[in-house]
Amino acid sequence: MGKPQNSSKGEELHSAARSGDLSAVQSILSADPLAVNSRDKHSRTPVEVY
């Protein structure tokens, strides 16, 4: 099994988490709950470091 691919929603989620935009994080996760598993270029999920 490979590592999860980073989708457009995943990139948006990482950006929103980094900037502390809670309403954007909630909106993205509401539309795509699996985005929480997206990985950045360092293989981190949005909740691991933000």
N, CA, C and O atoms as a Maestro MAE file, in Angstrom:
{
 s_m_m2io_version
 :::
 2.0.0
}

f_m_ct {
 s_m_title
 :::
 protein
 m_atom[200] {
  # First column is atom index #
  i_m_mmod_type
  r_m_x_coord
  r_m_y_coord
  r_m_z_coord
  i_m_residue_number
  s_m_chain_name
  s_m_pdb_residue_name
  s_m_pdb_atom_name
  i_m_atomic_number
  :::
  1 25 0.843 -1.177 0.000 1 A "MET " " N  " 7
  2 3 0.000 0.000 0.000 1 A "MET " " CA " 6
  3 2 0.889 1.241 0.000 1 A "MET " " C  " 6
  4 15 1.776 1.349 0.847 1 A "MET " " O  " 8
  5 25 0.680 2.176 -0.918 2 A "GLY " " N  " 7
  6 3 1.481 3.392 -0.997 2 A "GLY " " CA " 6
  7 2 0.979 4.464 -0.054 2 A "GLY " " C  " 6
  8 15 -0.063 4.317 0.585 2 A "GLY " " O  " 8
  9 25 1.736 5.541 0.021 3 A "LYS " " N  " 7
  10 3 1.301 6.622 0.901 3 A "LYS " " CA " 6
  11 2 0.225 7.443 0.207 3 A "LYS " " C  " 6
  12 15 0.210 7.515 -1.022 3 A "LYS " " O  " 8
  13 25 -0.683 8.069 0.970 4 A "PRO " " N  " 7
  14 3 -1.773 8.842 0.375 4 A "PRO " " CA " 6
  15 2 -1.237 9.979 -0.476 4 A "PRO " " C  " 6
  16 15 -0.252 10.627 -0.124 4 A "PRO " " O  " 8
  17 25 -1.894 10.210 -1.589 5 A "GLN " " N  " 7
  18 3 -1.530 11.299 -2.475 5 A "GLN " " CA " 6
  19 2 -2.101 12.599 -1.962 5 A "GLN " " C  " 6
  20 15 -3.147 12.599 -1.313 5 A "GLN " " O  " 8
  21 25 -1.442 13.701 -2.236 6 A "ASN " " N  " 7
  22 3 -1.915 15.009 -1.803 6 A "ASN " " CA " 6
  23 2 -2.826 15.578 -2.880 6 A "ASN " " C  " 6
  24 15 -2.380 15.840 -3.997 6 A "ASN " " O  " 8
  25 25 -4.079 15.766 -2.557 7 A "SER " " N  " 7
  26 3 -5.048 16.293 -3.497 7 A "SER " " CA " 6
  27 2 -5.107 17.800 -3.399 7 A "SER " " C  " 6
  28 15 -4.491 18.402 -2.519 7 A "SER " " O  " 8
  29 25 -5.848 18.404 -4.302 8 A "SER " " N  " 7
  30 3 -6.047 19.848 -4.258 8 A "SER " " CA " 6
  31 2 -6.670 20.249 -2.927 8 A "SER " " C  " 6
  32 15 -6.244 21.229 -2.316 8 A "SER " " O  " 8
  33 25 -7.669 19.505 -2.474 9 A "LYS " " N  " 7
  34 3 -8.295 19.793 -1.178 9 A "LYS " " CA " 6
  35 2 -7.290 19.618 -0.054 9 A "LYS " " C  " 6
  36 15 -7.311 20.367 0.923 9 A "LYS " " O  " 8
  37 25 -6.417 18.644 -0.184 10 A "GLY " " N  " 7
  38 3 -5.391 18.430 0.825 10 A "GLY " " CA " 6
  39 2 -4.446 19.618 0.918 10 A "GLY " " C  " 6
  40 15 -4.083 20.048 2.013 10 A "GLY " " O  " 8
  41 25 -4.051 20.143 -0.231 11 A "GLU " " N  " 7
  42 3 -3.168 21.311 -0.248 11 A "GLU " " CA " 6
  43 2 -3.873 22.513 0.374 11 A "GLU " " C  " 6
  44 15 -3.271 23.265 1.141 11 A "GLU " " O  " 8
  45 25 -5.142 22.686 0.042 12 A "GLU " " N  " 7
  46 3 -5.922 23.784 0.627 12 A "GLU " " CA " 6
  47 2 -6.028 23.617 2.138 12 A "GLU " " C  " 6
  48 15 -5.931 24.591 2.885 12 A "GLU " " O  " 8
  49 25 -6.226 22.384 2.584 13 A "LEU " " N  " 7
  50 3 -6.357 22.117 4.018 13 A "LEU " " CA " 6
  51 2 -5.056 22.431 4.749 13 A "LEU " " C  " 6
  52 15 -5.078 23.059 5.808 13 A "LEU " " O  " 8
  53 25 -3.935 22.006 4.201 14 A "HIS " " N  " 7
  54 3 -2.643 22.306 4.820 14 A "HIS " " CA " 6
  55 2 -2.437 23.818 4.915 14 A "HIS " " C  " 6
  56 15 -1.988 24.323 5.945 14 A "HIS " " O  " 8
  57 25 -2.760 24.527 3.857 15 A "SER " " N  " 7
  58 3 -2.592 25.980 3.849 15 A "SER " " CA " 6
  59 2 -3.487 26.640 4.896 15 A "SER " " C  " 6
  60 15 -3.041 27.522 5.630 15 A "SER " " O  " 8
  61 25 -4.742 26.215 4.966 16 A "ALA " " N  " 7
  62 3 -5.683 26.775 5.939 16 A "ALA " " CA " 6
  63 2 -5.233 26.467 7.368 16 A "ALA " " C  " 6
  64 15 -5.339 27.319 8.251 16 A "ALA " " O  " 8
  65 25 -4.736 25.259 7.595 17 A "ALA " " N  " 7
  66 3 -4.268 24.884 8.933 17 A "ALA " " CA " 6
  67 2 -3.047 25.712 9.325 17 A "ALA " " C  " 6
  68 15 -2.955 26.199 10.452 17 A "ALA " " O  " 8
  69 25 -2.110 25.870 8.387 18 A "ARG " " N  " 7
  70 3 -0.909 26.669 8.663 18 A "ARG " " CA " 6
  71 2 -1.262 28.102 9.033 18 A "ARG " " C  " 6
  72 15 -0.644 28.688 9.922 18 A "ARG " " O  " 8
  73 25 -2.256 28.667 8.352 19 A "SER " " N  " 7
  74 3 -2.601 30.067 8.591 19 A "SER " " CA " 6
  75 2 -3.585 30.240 9.748 19 A "SER " " C  " 6
  76 15 -3.888 31.367 10.139 19 A "SER " " O  " 8
  77 25 -4.082 29.135 10.296 20 A "GLY " " N  " 7
  78 3 -5.008 29.210 11.422 20 A "GLY " " CA " 6
  79 2 -6.427 29.582 11.025 20 A "GLY " " C  " 6
  80 15 -7.194 30.082 11.847 20 A "GLY " " O  " 8
  81 25 -6.777 29.341 9.771 21 A "ASP " " N  " 7
  82 3 -8.110 29.688 9.262 21 A "ASP " " CA " 6
  83 2 -9.094 28.554 9.574 21 A "ASP " " C  " 6
  84 15 -9.340 27.678 8.745 21 A "ASP " " O  " 8
  85 25 -9.647 28.595 10.784 22 A "LEU " " N  " 7
  86 3 -10.524 27.519 11.249 22 A "LEU " " CA " 6
  87 2 -11.753 27.338 10.372 22 A "LEU " " C  " 6
  88 15 -12.154 26.205 10.108 22 A "LEU " " O  " 8
  89 25 -12.358 28.422 9.917 23 A "SER " " N  " 7
  90 3 -13.561 28.281 9.092 23 A "SER " " CA " 6
  91 2 -13.238 27.600 7.766 23 A "SER " " C  " 6
  92 15 -14.047 26.820 7.263 23 A "SER " " O  " 8
  93 25 -12.072 27.883 7.192 24 A "ALA " " N  " 7
  94 3 -11.675 27.213 5.947 24 A "ALA " " CA " 6
  95 2 -11.397 25.734 6.210 24 A "ALA " " C  " 6
  96 15 -11.791 24.879 5.418 24 A "ALA " " O  " 8
  97 25 -10.718 25.429 7.322 25 A "VAL " " N  " 7
  98 3 -10.448 24.030 7.681 25 A "VAL " " CA " 6
  99 2 -11.761 23.262 7.813 25 A "VAL " " C  " 6
  100 15 -11.896 22.161 7.279 25 A "VAL " " O  " 8
  101 25 -12.725 23.841 8.520 26 A "GLN " " N  " 7
  102 3 -14.013 23.180 8.701 26 A "GLN " " CA " 6
  103 2 -14.736 22.988 7.371 26 A "GLN " " C  " 6
  104 15 -15.325 21.935 7.127 26 A "GLN " " O  " 8
  105 25 -14.692 23.994 6.521 27 A "SER " " N  " 7
  106 3 -15.358 23.915 5.227 27 A "SER " " CA " 6
  107 2 -14.745 22.822 4.355 27 A "SER " " C  " 6
  108 15 -15.463 22.031 3.743 27 A "SER " " O  " 8
  109 25 -13.427 22.784 4.304 28 A "ILE " " N  " 7
  110 3 -12.733 21.778 3.495 28 A "ILE " " CA " 6
  111 2 -13.026 20.382 4.011 28 A "ILE " " C  " 6
  112 15 -13.305 19.476 3.226 28 A "ILE " " O  " 8
  113 25 -12.965 20.198 5.329 29 A "LEU " " N  " 7
  114 3 -13.224 18.873 5.893 29 A "LEU " " CA " 6
  115 2 -14.684 18.466 5.757 29 A "LEU " " C  " 6
  116 15 -14.993 17.278 5.659 29 A "LEU " " O  " 8
  117 25 -15.571 19.436 5.750 30 A "SER " " N  " 7
  118 3 -16.985 19.135 5.540 30 A "SER " " CA " 6
  119 2 -17.212 18.599 4.121 30 A "SER " " C  " 6
  120 15 -17.992 17.670 3.914 30 A "SER " " O  " 8
  121 25 -16.524 19.195 3.162 31 A "ALA " " N  " 7
  122 3 -16.663 18.779 1.765 31 A "ALA " " CA " 6
  123 2 -15.884 17.506 1.454 31 A "ALA " " C  " 6
  124 15 -16.291 16.720 0.598 31 A "ALA " " O  " 8
  125 25 -14.761 17.301 2.150 32 A "ASP " " N  " 7
  126 3 -13.889 16.158 1.868 32 A "ASP " " CA " 6
  127 2 -13.230 15.676 3.162 32 A "ASP " " C  " 6
  128 15 -12.077 16.016 3.427 32 A "ASP " " O  " 8
  129 25 -13.945 14.890 3.971 33 A "PRO " " N  " 7
  130 3 -13.415 14.443 5.261 33 A "PRO " " CA " 6
  131 2 -12.089 13.689 5.168 33 A "PRO " " C  " 6
  132 15 -11.298 13.719 6.110 33 A "PRO " " O  " 8
  133 25 -11.841 13.025 4.060 34 A "LEU " " N  " 7
  134 3 -10.600 12.262 3.927 34 A "LEU " " CA " 6
  135 2 -9.388 13.156 3.677 34 A "LEU " " C  " 6
  136 15 -8.257 12.672 3.701 34 A "LEU " " O  " 8
  137 25 -9.601 14.439 3.439 35 A "ALA " " N  " 7
  138 3 -8.485 15.372 3.249 35 A "ALA " " CA " 6
  139 2 -7.620 15.446 4.503 35 A "ALA " " C  " 6
  140 15 -6.450 15.820 4.424 35 A "ALA " " O  " 8
  141 25 -8.178 15.097 5.649 36 A "VAL " " N  " 7
  142 3 -7.407 15.114 6.897 36 A "VAL " " CA " 6
  143 2 -6.223 14.148 6.822 36 A "VAL " " C  " 6
  144 15 -5.265 14.293 7.581 36 A "VAL " " O  " 8
  145 25 -6.274 13.179 5.929 37 A "ASN " " N  " 7
  146 3 -5.188 12.212 5.763 37 A "ASN " " CA " 6
  147 2 -4.178 12.624 4.701 37 A "ASN " " C  " 6
  148 15 -3.225 11.890 4.444 37 A "ASN " " O  " 8
  149 25 -4.367 13.779 4.084 38 A "SER " " N  " 7
  150 3 -3.456 14.215 3.030 38 A "SER " " CA " 6
  151 2 -2.072 14.487 3.615 38 A "SER " " C  " 6
  152 15 -1.937 14.816 4.793 38 A "SER " " O  " 8
  153 25 -1.063 14.348 2.789 39 A "ARG " " N  " 7
  154 3 0.327 14.527 3.212 39 A "ARG " " CA " 6
  155 2 0.956 15.694 2.455 39 A "ARG " " C  " 6
  156 15 0.703 15.893 1.267 39 A "ARG " " O  " 8
  157 25 1.783 16.463 3.170 40 A "ASP " " N  " 7
  158 3 2.513 17.532 2.506 40 A "ASP " " CA " 6
  159 2 3.837 16.986 1.977 40 A "ASP " " C  " 6
  160 15 4.074 15.779 2.033 40 A "ASP " " O  " 8
  161 25 4.696 17.859 1.466 41 A "LYS " " N  " 7
  162 3 5.952 17.394 0.870 41 A "LYS " " CA " 6
  163 2 6.895 16.764 1.895 41 A "LYS " " C  " 6
  164 15 7.867 16.107 1.524 41 A "LYS " " O  " 8
  165 25 6.611 16.962 3.175 42 A "HIS " " N  " 7
  166 3 7.398 16.343 4.235 42 A "HIS " " CA " 6
  167 2 6.681 15.128 4.827 42 A "HIS " " C  " 6
  168 15 7.084 14.595 5.861 42 A "HIS " " O  " 8
  169 25 5.619 14.707 4.157 43 A "SER " " N  " 7
  170 3 4.822 13.541 4.540 43 A "SER " " CA " 6
  171 2 4.064 13.734 5.857 43 A "SER " " C  " 6
  172 15 3.778 12.763 6.558 43 A "SER " " O  " 8
  173 25 3.738 14.991 6.192 44 A "ARG " " N  " 7
  174 3 2.980 15.293 7.408 44 A "ARG " " CA " 6
  175 2 1.506 15.495 7.065 44 A "ARG " " C  " 6
  176 15 1.170 16.003 5.995 44 A "ARG " " O  " 8
  177 25 0.638 15.093 7.982 45 A "THR " " N  " 7
  178 3 -0.788 15.396 7.835 45 A "THR " " CA " 6
  179 2 -1.039 16.798 8.383 45 A "THR " " C  " 6
  180 15 -0.184 17.328 9.093 45 A "THR " " O  " 8
  181 25 -2.175 17.416 8.080 46 A "PRO " " N  " 7
  182 3 -2.437 18.771 8.557 46 A "PRO " " CA " 6
  183 2 -2.429 18.901 10.077 46 A "PRO " " C  " 6
  184 15 -2.106 19.971 10.594 46 A "PRO " " O  " 8
  185 25 -2.772 17.854 10.796 47 A "VAL " " N  " 7
  186 3 -2.848 17.962 12.252 47 A "VAL " " CA " 6
  187 2 -1.535 17.610 12.959 47 A "VAL " " C  " 6
  188 15 -1.427 17.803 14.170 47 A "VAL " " O  " 8
  189 25 -0.557 17.110 12.249 48 A "GLU " " N  " 7
  190 3 0.696 16.713 12.888 48 A "GLU " " CA " 6
  191 2 1.550 17.888 13.336 48 A "GLU " " C  " 6
  192 15 2.246 17.791 14.347 48 A "GLU " " O  " 8
  193 25 1.514 18.973 12.620 49 A "VAL " " N  " 7
  194 3 2.426 20.072 12.949 49 A "VAL " " CA " 6
  195 2 1.741 21.424 13.098 49 A "VAL " " C  " 6
  196 15 2.380 22.389 13.515 49 A "VAL " " O  " 8
  197 25 0.462 21.516 12.769 50 A "TYR " " N  " 7
  198 3 -0.193 22.828 12.763 50 A "TYR " " CA " 6
  199 2 -1.108 22.990 13.945 50 A "TYR " " C  " 6
  200 15 -1.741 24.035 14.097 50 A "TYR " " O  " 8
  :::
 }
 m_bond[199] {
  # First column is bond index #
  i_m_from
  i_m_to
  i_m_order
  :::
  1 1 2 1
  2 2 3 1
  3 3 4 2
  4 3 5 1
  5 5 6 1
  6 6 7 1
  7 7 8 2
  8 7 9 1
  9 9 10 1
  10 10 11 1
  11 11 12 2
  12 11 13 1
  13 13 14 1
  14 14 15 1
  15 15 16 2
  16 15 17 1
  17 17 18 1
  18 18 19 1
  19 19 20 2
  20 19 21 1
  21 21 22 1
  22 22 23 1
  23 23 24 2
  24 23 25 1
  25 25 26 1
  26 26 27 1
  27 27 28 2
  28 27 29 1
  29 29 30 1
  30 30 31 1
  31 31 32 2
  32 31 33 1
  33 33 34 1
  34 34 35 1
  35 35 36 2
  36 35 37 1
  37 37 38 1
  38 38 39 1
  39 39 40 2
  40 39 41 1
  41 41 42 1
  42 42 43 1
  43 43 44 2
  44 43 45 1
  45 45 46 1
  46 46 47 1
  47 47 48 2
  48 47 49 1
  49 49 50 1
  50 50 51 1
  51 51 52 2
  52 51 53 1
  53 53 54 1
  54 54 55 1
  55 55 56 2
  56 55 57 1
  57 57 58 1
  58 58 59 1
  59 59 60 2
  60 59 61 1
  61 61 62 1
  62 62 63 1
  63 63 64 2
  64 63 65 1
  65 65 66 1
  66 66 67 1
  67 67 68 2
  68 67 69 1
  69 69 70 1
  70 70 71 1
  71 71 72 2
  72 71 73 1
  73 73 74 1
  74 74 75 1
  75 75 76 2
  76 75 77 1
  77 77 78 1
  78 78 79 1
  79 79 80 2
  80 79 81 1
  81 81 82 1
  82 82 83 1
  83 83 84 2
  84 83 85 1
  85 85 86 1
  86 86 87 1
  87 87 88 2
  88 87 89 1
  89 89 90 1
  90 90 91 1
  91 91 92 2
  92 91 93 1
  93 93 94 1
  94 94 95 1
  95 95 96 2
  96 95 97 1
  97 97 98 1
  98 98 99 1
  99 99 100 2
  100 99 101 1
  101 101 102 1
  102 102 103 1
  103 103 104 2
  104 103 105 1
  105 105 106 1
  106 106 107 1
  107 107 108 2
  108 107 109 1
  109 109 110 1
  110 110 111 1
  111 111 112 2
  112 111 113 1
  113 113 114 1
  114 114 115 1
  115 115 116 2
  116 115 117 1
  117 117 118 1
  118 118 119 1
  119 119 120 2
  120 119 121 1
  121 121 122 1
  122 122 123 1
  123 123 124 2
  124 123 125 1
  125 125 126 1
  126 126 127 1
  127 127 128 2
  128 127 129 1
  129 129 130 1
  130 130 131 1
  131 131 132 2
  132 131 133 1
  133 133 134 1
  134 134 135 1
  135 135 136 2
  136 135 137 1
  137 137 138 1
  138 138 139 1
  139 139 140 2
  140 139 141 1
  141 141 142 1
  142 142 143 1
  143 143 144 2
  144 143 145 1
  145 145 146 1
  146 146 147 1
  147 147 148 2
  148 147 149 1
  149 149 150 1
  150 150 151 1
  151 151 152 2
  152 151 153 1
  153 153 154 1
  154 154 155 1
  155 155 156 2
  156 155 157 1
  157 157 158 1
  158 158 159 1
  159 159 160 2
  160 159 161 1
  161 161 162 1
  162 162 163 1
  163 163 164 2
  164 163 165 1
  165 165 166 1
  166 166 167 1
  167 167 168 2
  168 167 169 1
  169 169 170 1
  170 170 171 1
  171 171 172 2
  172 171 173 1
  173 173 174 1
  174 174 175 1
  175 175 176 2
  176 175 177 1
  177 177 178 1
  178 178 179 1
  179 179 180 2
  180 179 181 1
  181 181 182 1
  182 182 183 1
  183 183 184 2
  184 183 185 1
  185 185 186 1
  186 186 187 1
  187 187 188 2
  188 187 189 1
  189 189 190 1
  190 190 191 1
  191 191 192 2
  192 191 193 1
  193 193 194 1
  194 194 195 1
  195 195 196 2
  196 195 197 1
  197 197 198 1
  198 198 199 1
  199 199 200 2
  :::
 }
}
